[in-house]
Amino acid sequence: MIIFKSNLLALLSHFASGSRKIEFMVLKIVKYGDPVLGLKAENVTRFDDELKKLIEDMFETMYAARGVGLAAPQVGVSKRLFVMDCSNNKEAPERFVFANPQIISVEGEQTGEEGCLSLPGFSGQVKRPAIVTISGQDQEGNQFTVTVKELAARCVLHEVDHLNGLLYIHYLSPLKRDIIKRKVKKQMREGRW
């Protein structure tokens, strides 16, 4: 499952030019039904302190929600940006920042359970490629390319979908998708969404 796969980490940082402590915060994760989740996000054009703060806030939010990936639209920011850490507390954190990501190639196939921080309480079996090569920019704007597999490949594709206005439920059968939508609508009516 994409959610429930990481632990809460304390994140501390300082401005590179001084010792002022930056306070990070947990952002509100927007839920399915919010229009920002259906939009194609805009490119990141400024790699400044404001972006770095957003990135650290996104990591803080992702860890607090026990996720392994979080896209900017999920916190209400329509930018082509996502963060990821699939280490699952088994080793040192493997933090990745992807700004303006582009899928270069995919290989193989895997099927697994996916959930989404913007669709809490729901999950479904999704078929995705097993190996993904992706390019992007880091928080400084430096271009890089990386190849990931298994859970990391699933996470990359899940988050890139968010940047294109898609959620994992788009890959479910129409019947399963409609069941989830009906349950969400019921929770909305009851004020629980």
Buried (B, 14 or more C-beta within 10 A) or exposed (E): BBBEBBEEBEBEEEEEEEEEEBEBEBBEBBBBBBEBBEEEBBEBEEBEEEBBBBBBBBBBBBBBBEBBBBBBBBBEBBBBBBBBBBBEEEEEBBBBBBBBBEBEEBEEEBEBEBBBBBBBEBBBEBEBBBBBBBBBBBBEBEEEEBEBBEBBBBBBBBBBBBBBBBBBBEBBEEEBBEBBBEEBEEBEEEEEB
